[in-house]
Amino acid sequence: MKAAQSTWIPYSGMRRVSRLFATYCTDYQRLSPFFAGYWRESDSFARVASRLGTRPQGWKKLVDILKAQNEKWGDAPALEKLASPDALAVVTGQQVGIFGGPLYTLYKAITAVKLARHLEEELARPVVPIFWLEGGDHDFDEVSSIVVPSLSSVFRARYAGHTQPAKGNLGSVGALTFTSDISRVVGELREVLPNKSGLSDVFNTFYHAYVEDQSFSDAFARTLVRMLGQDLVLIDPEWPEVKQLAAPFLRRAIRSHDEIYKRLGESTAKVAQRFHAQVHPRPVNLFVLSDCGREAVNPDSNGFRLSVSGLRLSQAELLGLPPERLSPNVVLRPLTQDFLLPTVAYVAGPGEIAYFAQFKALYEWAKRPMPVIFPRASLTIVEPRADKTMARYQLGVEDLQADISQLMRRIVLRGSSLEAAFTGAADALAECAAALRLELECIELTLGRSVEATRAHWLKELQKLQRRAERAEKGRHEQVWLQLQRCRNMLFPDNTMQERIVPALYYLAKYGDAFLEVLRQHIRIDRTDSHQVLSITGC
Protein backbone atom coordinates (compact mmCIF):
# COMPACT_ATOMS: atom_id res chain seq x y z
CA MET A 1 0.00 0.00 0.00
CA LYS A 2 1.59 3.26 -1.14
CA ALA A 3 -1.01 5.97 -0.69
CA ALA A 4 -4.62 6.70 0.19
CA GLN A 5 -6.97 9.63 -0.02
CA SER A 6 -10.25 10.45 1.69
CA THR A 7 -13.54 12.03 0.76
CA TRP A 8 -16.67 12.30 2.94
CA ILE A 9 -20.34 11.64 2.26
CA PRO A 10 -23.11 13.24 4.35
CA TYR A 11 -25.07 10.61 6.24
CA SER A 12 -28.17 11.89 4.47
CA GLY A 13 -26.73 10.21 1.39
CA MET A 14 -26.36 6.82 3.09
CA ARG A 15 -29.40 4.56 3.01
CA ARG A 16 -28.33 2.29 5.84
CA VAL A 17 -28.25 4.77 8.73
CA SER A 18 -31.20 5.83 10.85
CA ARG A 19 -32.73 9.30 10.77
CA LEU A 20 -31.93 9.71 14.47
CA PHE A 21 -28.22 9.05 13.90
CA ALA A 22 -28.05 11.32 10.85
CA THR A 23 -29.77 14.06 12.85
CA TYR A 24 -27.37 13.59 15.78
CA CYS A 25 -24.43 14.13 13.45
CA THR A 26 -25.76 17.09 11.50
CA ASP A 27 -28.49 18.80 13.55
CA TYR A 28 -27.68 18.06 17.20
CA GLN A 29 -30.00 20.74 18.62
CA ARG A 30 -33.04 18.68 17.67
CA LEU A 31 -31.77 15.91 19.95
CA SER A 32 -30.08 18.01 22.64
CA PRO A 33 -32.78 17.37 25.31
CA PHE A 34 -31.81 13.69 25.29
CA PHE A 35 -28.03 14.02 25.72
CA ALA A 36 -25.43 15.51 28.07
CA GLY A 37 -23.85 17.89 25.59
CA TYR A 38 -22.94 18.62 22.00
CA TRP A 39 -20.10 16.36 20.98
CA ARG A 40 -18.55 19.08 18.80
CA GLU A 41 -18.17 21.62 21.64
CA SER A 42 -15.26 21.56 24.08
CA ASP A 43 -17.47 23.03 26.81
CA SER A 44 -19.61 19.87 26.77
CA PHE A 45 -16.64 17.70 27.75
CA ALA A 46 -15.46 20.26 30.32
CA ARG A 47 -18.88 20.24 32.03
CA VAL A 48 -18.88 16.44 32.33
CA ALA A 49 -15.25 16.43 33.47
CA SER A 50 -16.03 18.92 36.23
CA ARG A 51 -18.55 16.46 37.67
CA LEU A 52 -16.03 13.62 37.67
CA GLY A 53 -13.76 15.02 40.34
CA THR A 54 -14.49 12.17 42.77
CA ARG A 55 -13.15 8.76 41.85
CA PRO A 56 -15.73 6.00 41.41
CA GLN A 57 -16.14 3.56 44.26
CA GLY A 58 -13.30 1.02 44.47
CA TRP A 59 -11.19 2.96 41.98
CA LYS A 60 -7.75 1.91 43.26
CA LYS A 61 -8.77 -1.73 43.30
CA LEU A 62 -10.14 -1.46 39.74
CA VAL A 63 -6.86 0.02 38.49
CA ASP A 64 -5.02 -2.93 40.02
CA ILE A 65 -7.42 -5.34 38.31
CA LEU A 66 -6.91 -3.56 34.98
CA LYS A 67 -3.16 -3.90 35.39
CA ALA A 68 -3.54 -7.65 35.89
CA GLN A 69 -5.85 -7.96 32.88
CA ASN A 70 -3.71 -5.91 30.51
CA GLU A 71 -0.47 -7.58 31.55
CA LYS A 72 -2.13 -10.85 30.55
CA TRP A 73 -2.93 -9.50 27.08
CA GLY A 74 0.24 -7.50 26.42
CA ASP A 75 0.56 -4.61 28.90
CA ALA A 76 -0.77 -1.03 28.61
CA PRO A 77 1.48 1.86 29.70
CA ALA A 78 -1.52 4.21 29.72
CA LEU A 79 -2.60 2.55 32.94
CA GLU A 80 -0.05 4.66 34.78
CA LYS A 81 -2.03 7.75 33.76
CA LEU A 82 -5.28 6.11 34.79
CA ALA A 83 -4.03 5.81 38.36
CA SER A 84 -3.84 9.61 38.58
CA PRO A 85 -6.51 11.06 40.92
CA ASP A 86 -7.82 13.40 38.21
CA ALA A 87 -7.70 10.95 35.28
CA LEU A 88 -10.63 10.68 32.88
CA ALA A 89 -11.63 7.94 30.46
CA VAL A 90 -12.83 7.90 26.87
CA VAL A 91 -14.65 4.59 26.64
CA THR A 92 -15.82 2.47 23.75
CA GLY A 93 -16.59 -1.22 23.44
CA GLN A 94 -17.92 -4.03 21.35
CA GLN A 95 -18.94 -7.66 21.47
CA VAL A 96 -15.99 -10.04 21.31
CA GLY A 97 -16.53 -11.20 17.73
CA ILE A 98 -14.37 -13.94 16.27
CA PHE A 99 -11.09 -12.72 14.72
CA GLY A 100 -11.58 -9.24 16.13
CA GLY A 101 -15.10 -8.70 14.79
CA PRO A 102 -16.09 -6.39 11.91
CA LEU A 103 -14.06 -3.37 10.83
CA TYR A 104 -16.14 -0.92 12.83
CA THR A 105 -14.65 -2.40 16.01
CA LEU A 106 -11.24 -1.15 14.89
CA TYR A 107 -12.72 2.21 13.81
CA LYS A 108 -14.24 2.63 17.27
CA ALA A 109 -10.95 1.91 19.01
CA ILE A 110 -8.95 4.31 16.81
CA THR A 111 -11.57 7.03 17.31
CA ALA A 112 -11.34 6.56 21.08
CA VAL A 113 -7.53 6.77 21.06
CA LYS A 114 -7.55 9.97 19.00
CA LEU A 115 -10.34 11.56 21.03
CA ALA A 116 -8.53 10.81 24.29
CA ARG A 117 -5.38 12.52 23.01
CA HIS A 118 -7.39 15.54 21.90
CA LEU A 119 -9.27 15.87 25.20
CA GLU A 120 -6.10 15.50 27.22
CA GLU A 121 -4.85 18.70 25.59
CA GLU A 122 -8.22 20.46 25.81
CA LEU A 123 -8.92 19.62 29.46
CA ALA A 124 -5.32 19.59 30.76
CA ARG A 125 -6.04 16.33 32.58
CA PRO A 126 -4.91 12.74 31.92
CA VAL A 127 -7.40 11.08 29.55
CA VAL A 128 -7.12 7.36 28.85
CA PRO A 129 -8.89 5.43 26.05
CA ILE A 130 -10.55 2.29 27.45
CA PHE A 131 -12.10 -0.55 25.44
CA TRP A 132 -14.90 -2.45 27.17
CA LEU A 133 -14.82 -6.12 26.08
CA GLU A 134 -18.46 -7.08 25.82
CA GLY A 135 -18.29 -10.80 26.47
CA GLY A 136 -21.31 -11.06 28.73
CA ASP A 137 -23.88 -11.40 25.95
CA HIS A 138 -25.27 -14.84 25.10
CA ASP A 139 -25.86 -14.37 21.35
CA PHE A 140 -23.37 -16.96 20.12
CA ASP A 141 -24.47 -16.73 16.46
CA GLU A 142 -23.65 -13.03 16.39
CA VAL A 143 -19.98 -13.50 17.29
CA SER A 144 -19.14 -16.93 15.83
CA SER A 145 -18.80 -16.19 12.11
CA ILE A 146 -16.60 -14.09 9.85
CA VAL A 147 -17.29 -12.80 6.32
CA VAL A 148 -14.67 -12.44 3.60
CA PRO A 149 -15.70 -10.70 0.36
CA SER A 150 -14.83 -12.22 -2.99
CA LEU A 151 -15.32 -10.94 -6.52
CA SER A 152 -18.79 -12.39 -6.99
CA SER A 153 -20.14 -13.12 -3.49
CA VAL A 154 -19.05 -13.47 0.13
CA PHE A 155 -17.53 -16.39 1.99
CA ARG A 156 -18.73 -16.96 5.55
CA ALA A 157 -16.57 -19.02 7.87
CA ARG A 158 -18.49 -20.15 10.94
CA TYR A 159 -16.99 -21.54 14.13
CA ALA A 160 -19.11 -24.51 15.19
CA GLY A 161 -17.24 -25.74 18.23
CA HIS A 162 -20.22 -25.19 20.53
CA THR A 163 -23.83 -26.30 20.09
CA GLN A 164 -26.77 -24.46 21.57
CA PRO A 165 -28.47 -26.57 24.26
CA ALA A 166 -32.05 -27.73 23.79
CA LYS A 167 -33.07 -25.50 26.70
CA GLY A 168 -31.58 -22.10 27.36
CA ASN A 169 -28.33 -20.86 25.82
CA LEU A 170 -24.56 -21.16 26.09
CA GLY A 171 -24.27 -18.33 28.60
CA SER A 172 -21.77 -15.48 28.30
CA VAL A 173 -19.94 -16.00 25.01
CA GLY A 174 -16.76 -14.29 26.18
CA ALA A 175 -16.08 -17.12 28.62
CA LEU A 176 -16.42 -19.88 25.99
CA THR A 177 -13.11 -21.49 25.05
CA PHE A 178 -12.36 -22.58 21.51
CA THR A 179 -12.37 -26.26 20.65
CA SER A 180 -10.30 -27.84 17.90
CA ASP A 181 -12.90 -26.55 15.43
CA ILE A 182 -11.12 -23.19 15.46
CA SER A 183 -8.28 -24.84 13.49
CA ARG A 184 -10.77 -25.77 10.78
CA VAL A 185 -11.95 -22.15 10.57
CA VAL A 186 -8.37 -20.89 10.29
CA GLY A 187 -7.76 -23.44 7.54
CA GLU A 188 -10.82 -22.29 5.58
CA LEU A 189 -9.75 -18.67 5.87
CA ARG A 190 -6.27 -19.48 4.63
CA GLU A 191 -7.87 -20.96 1.51
CA VAL A 192 -10.03 -17.94 0.63
CA LEU A 193 -7.95 -14.96 1.80
CA PRO A 194 -5.70 -13.18 -0.70
CA ASN A 195 -1.89 -12.98 -0.56
CA LYS A 196 -1.26 -16.58 0.48
CA SER A 197 2.47 -15.95 0.92
CA GLY A 198 1.94 -13.39 3.69
CA LEU A 199 -0.91 -15.08 5.54
CA SER A 200 1.26 -16.90 8.06
CA ASP A 201 2.75 -13.61 9.21
CA VAL A 202 -0.70 -12.05 9.56
CA PHE A 203 -2.09 -14.94 11.61
CA ASN A 204 1.04 -15.19 13.75
CA THR A 205 1.16 -11.44 14.40
CA PHE A 206 -2.49 -10.51 14.93
CA TYR A 207 -4.52 -13.70 15.36
CA HIS A 208 -2.14 -15.98 17.23
CA ALA A 209 -4.65 -16.38 20.08
CA TYR A 210 -7.36 -18.01 17.93
CA VAL A 211 -6.35 -21.49 18.98
CA GLU A 212 -7.83 -24.28 21.05
CA ASP A 213 -8.46 -23.54 24.76
CA GLN A 214 -8.34 -19.73 24.37
CA SER A 215 -11.56 -17.90 25.32
CA PHE A 216 -13.46 -15.59 22.99
CA SER A 217 -12.65 -12.61 25.22
CA ASP A 218 -8.95 -13.35 25.62
CA ALA A 219 -8.42 -14.00 21.92
CA PHE A 220 -10.27 -10.79 21.00
CA ALA A 221 -8.25 -8.79 23.55
CA ARG A 222 -4.90 -10.11 22.34
CA THR A 223 -5.83 -9.29 18.74
CA LEU A 224 -6.85 -5.74 19.59
CA VAL A 225 -3.63 -5.17 21.55
CA ARG A 226 -1.57 -6.42 18.60
CA MET A 227 -3.40 -4.08 16.23
CA LEU A 228 -3.22 -0.91 18.31
CA GLY A 229 0.00 -1.50 20.18
CA GLN A 230 -0.09 -0.02 23.67
CA ASP A 231 -2.42 2.91 22.94
CA LEU A 232 -5.47 1.34 24.54
CA VAL A 233 -6.47 0.01 27.96
CA LEU A 234 -8.82 -2.96 27.86
CA ILE A 235 -11.31 -4.05 30.50
CA ASP A 236 -13.05 -7.41 30.78
CA PRO A 237 -16.10 -6.76 32.99
CA GLU A 238 -16.80 -10.50 33.29
CA TRP A 239 -13.89 -11.06 35.68
CA PRO A 240 -15.33 -11.91 39.13
CA GLU A 241 -13.21 -9.15 40.70
CA VAL A 242 -14.81 -6.54 38.42
CA LYS A 243 -18.28 -7.91 39.09
CA GLN A 244 -17.63 -7.59 42.81
CA LEU A 245 -16.98 -3.86 42.31
CA ALA A 246 -20.12 -3.47 40.16
CA ALA A 247 -22.33 -5.42 42.59
CA PRO A 248 -23.49 -2.41 44.71
CA PHE A 249 -24.80 -0.68 41.59
CA LEU A 250 -26.57 -3.78 40.23
CA ARG A 251 -28.19 -4.44 43.60
CA ARG A 252 -29.39 -0.87 43.73
CA ALA A 253 -30.86 -1.37 40.23
CA ILE A 254 -32.70 -4.47 41.45
CA ARG A 255 -34.25 -2.52 44.33
CA SER A 256 -35.19 0.34 41.99
CA HIS A 257 -36.33 -1.71 39.00
CA ASP A 258 -39.82 -0.15 39.07
CA GLU A 259 -38.42 3.39 39.01
CA ILE A 260 -35.96 2.51 36.23
CA TYR A 261 -38.79 0.99 34.18
CA LYS A 262 -40.93 4.09 34.68
CA ARG A 263 -38.13 6.52 33.78
CA LEU A 264 -37.09 4.52 30.73
CA GLY A 265 -40.68 4.26 29.55
CA GLU A 266 -41.18 8.01 29.77
CA SER A 267 -37.95 8.87 27.97
CA THR A 268 -38.61 6.21 25.32
CA ALA A 269 -42.01 7.71 24.58
CA LYS A 270 -40.47 11.17 24.13
CA VAL A 271 -37.82 9.88 21.72
CA ALA A 272 -40.37 7.79 19.80
CA GLN A 273 -42.54 10.87 19.21
CA ARG A 274 -39.83 12.31 16.95
CA PHE A 275 -37.64 9.40 15.89
CA HIS A 276 -37.55 5.70 16.79
CA ALA A 277 -37.01 3.76 19.99
CA GLN A 278 -33.91 1.58 19.79
CA VAL A 279 -34.52 -0.15 23.13
CA HIS A 280 -37.86 -1.48 24.29
CA PRO A 281 -38.19 -1.10 28.08
CA ARG A 282 -38.21 -4.22 30.23
CA PRO A 283 -39.39 -4.31 33.85
CA VAL A 284 -36.01 -5.73 34.95
CA ASN A 285 -32.79 -5.02 33.06
CA LEU A 286 -30.79 -7.93 34.35
CA PHE A 287 -29.83 -11.51 33.52
CA VAL A 288 -28.80 -14.28 35.88
CA LEU A 289 -26.18 -16.85 34.88
CA SER A 290 -27.38 -20.38 35.67
CA ASP A 291 -27.16 -23.95 34.43
CA CYS A 292 -29.53 -22.86 31.64
CA GLY A 293 -27.14 -20.16 30.46
CA ARG A 294 -27.98 -16.47 30.71
CA GLU A 295 -31.59 -16.09 31.88
CA ALA A 296 -33.63 -12.89 31.79
CA VAL A 297 -35.14 -11.79 35.08
CA ASN A 298 -38.87 -11.08 34.99
CA PRO A 299 -41.05 -9.67 37.76
CA ASP A 300 -43.35 -12.17 39.43
CA SER A 301 -46.22 -11.84 41.87
CA ASN A 302 -43.95 -12.90 44.73
CA GLY A 303 -40.69 -11.43 43.46
CA PHE A 304 -38.92 -12.51 40.27
CA ARG A 305 -38.86 -15.45 37.89
CA LEU A 306 -36.03 -16.58 35.58
CA SER A 307 -37.04 -16.82 31.93
CA VAL A 308 -35.74 -20.31 31.05
CA SER A 309 -35.66 -22.44 34.18
CA GLY A 310 -38.75 -20.77 35.66
CA LEU A 311 -36.96 -20.52 39.01
CA ARG A 312 -38.68 -18.06 41.34
CA LEU A 313 -36.64 -15.76 43.55
CA SER A 314 -37.65 -13.26 46.17
CA GLN A 315 -35.99 -9.85 46.03
CA ALA A 316 -33.80 -10.85 48.98
CA GLU A 317 -32.74 -14.04 47.17
CA LEU A 318 -31.94 -12.13 43.98
CA LEU A 319 -29.95 -9.57 45.92
CA GLY A 320 -28.10 -12.37 47.69
CA LEU A 321 -26.82 -14.06 44.52
CA PRO A 322 -23.03 -13.96 44.05
CA PRO A 323 -22.09 -10.93 41.89
CA GLU A 324 -20.50 -13.14 39.22
CA ARG A 325 -23.95 -14.54 38.47
CA LEU A 326 -25.45 -11.12 37.70
CA SER A 327 -25.26 -9.78 34.14
CA PRO A 328 -26.62 -6.38 33.05
CA ASN A 329 -28.58 -6.03 29.81
CA VAL A 330 -28.18 -3.32 27.16
CA VAL A 331 -29.81 -0.71 29.43
CA LEU A 332 -27.73 -1.29 32.55
CA ARG A 333 -24.44 -2.07 30.76
CA PRO A 334 -23.43 1.57 30.04
CA LEU A 335 -24.60 2.65 33.47
CA THR A 336 -22.53 -0.10 35.08
CA GLN A 337 -19.57 0.97 32.97
CA ASP A 338 -19.87 4.56 34.14
CA PHE A 339 -20.40 3.50 37.74
CA LEU A 340 -16.94 1.90 37.53
CA LEU A 341 -15.10 4.38 35.28
CA PRO A 342 -14.65 8.20 35.17
CA THR A 343 -16.14 8.37 31.67
CA VAL A 344 -16.02 11.81 30.07
CA ALA A 345 -16.97 10.53 26.60
CA TYR A 346 -18.26 7.35 25.02
CA VAL A 347 -17.45 6.57 21.37
CA ALA A 348 -20.59 5.04 19.88
CA GLY A 349 -21.94 3.65 16.66
CA PRO A 350 -25.35 4.52 15.15
CA GLY A 351 -27.34 1.96 17.14
CA GLU A 352 -25.67 2.88 20.42
CA ILE A 353 -26.33 6.58 19.90
CA ALA A 354 -29.99 5.74 19.37
CA TYR A 355 -30.29 3.87 22.65
CA PHE A 356 -28.28 6.46 24.61
CA ALA A 357 -31.01 8.92 23.56
CA GLN A 358 -33.30 7.00 25.91
CA PHE A 359 -30.92 6.86 28.90
CA LYS A 360 -30.45 10.43 30.17
CA ALA A 361 -33.11 9.99 32.88
CA LEU A 362 -31.39 6.79 34.01
CA TYR A 363 -28.10 8.60 34.54
CA GLU A 364 -29.98 11.08 36.71
CA TRP A 365 -31.37 8.16 38.73
CA ALA A 366 -27.87 6.64 39.01
CA LYS A 367 -26.44 9.99 40.17
CA ARG A 368 -23.63 9.68 37.64
CA PRO A 369 -22.86 12.24 34.93
CA MET A 370 -23.90 11.07 31.49
CA PRO A 371 -20.83 11.12 29.21
CA VAL A 372 -20.71 13.04 25.97
CA ILE A 373 -21.63 10.58 23.23
CA PHE A 374 -19.16 10.86 20.36
CA PRO A 375 -19.94 9.26 16.97
CA ARG A 376 -17.28 6.81 15.84
CA ALA A 377 -15.52 7.06 12.51
CA SER A 378 -17.42 5.28 9.73
CA LEU A 379 -15.53 4.19 6.61
CA THR A 380 -15.82 2.45 3.30
CA ILE A 381 -12.50 1.16 1.94
CA VAL A 382 -12.22 1.48 -1.85
CA GLU A 383 -9.46 -0.63 -3.36
CA PRO A 384 -7.78 0.20 -6.71
CA ARG A 385 -9.87 -2.21 -8.78
CA ALA A 386 -13.15 -0.84 -7.44
CA ASP A 387 -11.83 2.71 -7.75
CA LYS A 388 -11.14 2.20 -11.46
CA THR A 389 -14.64 0.83 -12.06
CA MET A 390 -16.22 3.74 -10.22
CA ALA A 391 -14.14 6.26 -12.16
CA ARG A 392 -14.96 4.58 -15.48
CA TYR A 393 -18.70 4.81 -14.91
CA GLN A 394 -18.67 8.05 -12.87
CA LEU A 395 -20.09 6.44 -9.75
CA GLY A 396 -19.68 7.34 -6.09
CA VAL A 397 -19.99 5.05 -3.08
CA GLU A 398 -23.49 6.38 -2.47
CA ASP A 399 -24.51 5.34 -6.01
CA LEU A 400 -23.42 1.76 -5.41
CA GLN A 401 -26.05 1.36 -2.70
CA ALA A 402 -28.53 0.84 -5.56
CA ASP A 403 -29.31 -2.52 -7.14
CA ILE A 404 -27.18 -3.57 -10.10
CA SER A 405 -30.19 -3.34 -12.41
CA GLN A 406 -30.68 0.31 -11.45
CA LEU A 407 -27.01 1.03 -12.02
CA MET A 408 -27.14 -0.67 -15.41
CA ARG A 409 -30.08 1.46 -16.43
CA ARG A 410 -28.19 4.56 -15.39
CA ILE A 411 -24.95 3.61 -17.14
CA VAL A 412 -26.09 1.74 -20.24
CA LEU A 413 -29.57 2.95 -21.02
CA ARG A 414 -29.91 6.52 -19.79
CA GLY A 415 -29.33 8.90 -22.64
CA SER A 416 -28.80 6.06 -25.11
CA SER A 417 -30.39 5.98 -28.55
CA LEU A 418 -32.55 3.07 -27.36
CA GLU A 419 -34.03 5.04 -24.50
CA ALA A 420 -34.40 8.11 -26.70
CA ALA A 421 -36.31 6.02 -29.26
CA PHE A 422 -38.78 4.71 -26.70
CA THR A 423 -39.19 8.17 -25.16
CA GLY A 424 -40.00 9.52 -28.63
CA ALA A 425 -42.47 6.70 -29.24
CA ALA A 426 -44.25 7.38 -25.94
CA ASP A 427 -44.47 11.08 -26.79
CA ALA A 428 -45.83 10.26 -30.25
CA LEU A 429 -48.49 7.98 -28.76
CA ALA A 430 -49.51 10.72 -26.35
CA GLU A 431 -49.82 13.22 -29.25
CA CYS A 432 -51.84 10.76 -31.33
CA ALA A 433 -54.17 10.04 -28.43
CA ALA A 434 -54.66 13.74 -27.71
CA ALA A 435 -55.53 14.44 -31.36
CA LEU A 436 -57.97 11.51 -31.50
CA ARG A 437 -59.64 12.61 -28.28
CA LEU A 438 -60.32 16.09 -29.66
CA GLU A 439 -61.95 14.65 -32.79
CA LEU A 440 -63.93 11.87 -31.13
CA GLU A 441 -65.29 13.96 -28.25
CA CYS A 442 -66.86 16.19 -30.88
CA ILE A 443 -68.79 13.15 -32.08
CA GLU A 444 -69.61 11.70 -28.64
CA LEU A 445 -68.24 12.83 -25.28
CA THR A 446 -67.92 9.29 -23.86
CA LEU A 447 -65.51 8.32 -26.64
CA GLY A 448 -62.86 10.41 -24.87
CA ARG A 449 -62.66 7.84 -22.10
CA SER A 450 -62.22 5.08 -24.68
CA VAL A 451 -59.34 7.00 -26.22
CA GLU A 452 -57.69 7.29 -22.81
CA ALA A 453 -58.09 3.55 -22.20
CA THR A 454 -56.61 2.81 -25.61
CA ARG A 455 -53.66 5.14 -24.93
CA ALA A 456 -53.01 3.35 -21.61
CA HIS A 457 -53.06 -0.01 -23.42
CA TRP A 458 -50.65 1.28 -26.08
CA LEU A 459 -48.31 2.59 -23.40
CA LYS A 460 -48.41 -0.70 -21.48
CA GLU A 461 -47.49 -2.65 -24.59
CA LEU A 462 -44.75 -0.15 -25.40
CA GLN A 463 -43.31 -0.59 -21.89
CA LYS A 464 -43.29 -4.38 -22.31
CA LEU A 465 -41.40 -3.96 -25.56
CA GLN A 466 -38.97 -1.55 -23.87
CA ARG A 467 -38.23 -4.03 -21.10
CA ARG A 468 -37.53 -6.75 -23.68
CA ALA A 469 -35.24 -4.40 -25.56
CA GLU A 470 -33.47 -3.37 -22.35
CA ARG A 471 -32.87 -7.01 -21.41
CA ALA A 472 -31.35 -7.59 -24.81
CA GLU A 473 -29.25 -4.45 -24.43
CA LYS A 474 -28.09 -5.57 -20.98
CA GLY A 475 -27.04 -8.89 -22.44
CA ARG A 476 -24.73 -7.00 -24.76
CA HIS A 477 -23.23 -5.35 -21.72
CA GLU A 478 -22.65 -8.44 -19.61
CA GLN A 479 -19.11 -7.35 -18.86
CA VAL A 480 -20.32 -4.03 -17.47
CA TRP A 481 -22.80 -5.91 -15.27
CA LEU A 482 -20.03 -8.15 -13.97
CA GLN A 483 -17.74 -5.21 -13.19
CA LEU A 484 -20.49 -3.40 -11.29
CA GLN A 485 -21.42 -6.53 -9.38
CA ARG A 486 -17.83 -7.08 -8.31
CA CYS A 487 -17.41 -3.46 -7.32
CA ARG A 488 -20.62 -3.38 -5.34
CA ASN A 489 -19.73 -6.63 -3.61
CA MET A 490 -16.48 -5.13 -2.35
CA LEU A 491 -18.19 -1.98 -1.02
CA PHE A 492 -21.51 -3.44 0.14
CA PRO A 493 -20.91 -7.19 0.62
CA ASP A 494 -24.05 -9.17 1.31
CA ASN A 495 -25.97 -5.91 0.69
CA THR A 496 -24.54 -4.51 3.94
CA MET A 497 -22.18 -1.68 4.75
CA GLN A 498 -18.66 -3.06 4.45
CA GLU A 499 -17.66 -1.99 7.97
CA ARG A 500 -20.44 -4.02 9.54
CA ILE A 501 -19.39 -7.49 8.37
CA VAL A 502 -15.88 -7.45 6.85
CA PRO A 503 -13.02 -7.98 9.36
CA ALA A 504 -9.70 -6.18 9.39
CA LEU A 505 -8.20 -9.61 8.67
CA TYR A 506 -9.17 -9.31 5.01
CA TYR A 507 -7.20 -6.07 4.50
CA LEU A 508 -4.31 -7.13 6.70
CA ALA A 509 -3.96 -10.21 4.51
CA LYS A 510 -3.69 -7.97 1.44
CA TYR A 511 -1.67 -5.04 2.75
CA GLY A 512 -0.11 -6.08 6.05
CA ASP A 513 0.72 -3.54 8.79
CA ALA A 514 0.51 -0.69 6.27
CA PHE A 515 -3.29 -0.96 6.39
CA LEU A 516 -3.34 -0.11 10.11
CA GLU A 517 -1.00 2.82 9.58
CA VAL A 518 -3.25 4.22 6.84
CA LEU A 519 -6.25 4.03 9.20
CA ARG A 520 -4.32 5.80 11.96
CA GLN A 521 -3.30 8.56 9.57
CA HIS A 522 -6.60 9.08 7.78
CA ILE A 523 -9.28 8.67 10.45
CA ARG A 524 -10.14 12.19 11.60
CA ILE A 525 -12.19 12.89 14.68
CA ASP A 526 -13.22 16.30 13.32
CA ARG A 527 -15.05 14.62 10.41
CA THR A 528 -17.09 11.92 12.13
CA ASP A 529 -20.29 13.78 11.26
CA SER A 530 -19.97 12.20 7.79
CA HIS A 531 -19.18 8.81 6.27
CA GLN A 532 -15.57 8.57 5.11
CA VAL A 533 -14.58 7.02 1.79
CA LEU A 534 -10.95 5.91 2.01
CA SER A 535 -9.56 5.18 -1.45
CA ILE A 536 -6.38 3.16 -1.61
CA THR A 537 -4.63 4.66 -4.62
CA GLY A 538 -1.60 2.41 -4.84
CA CYS A 539 -0.35 -0.94 -3.63
Disulfide bonds with the S-S distance in Angstrom:
none
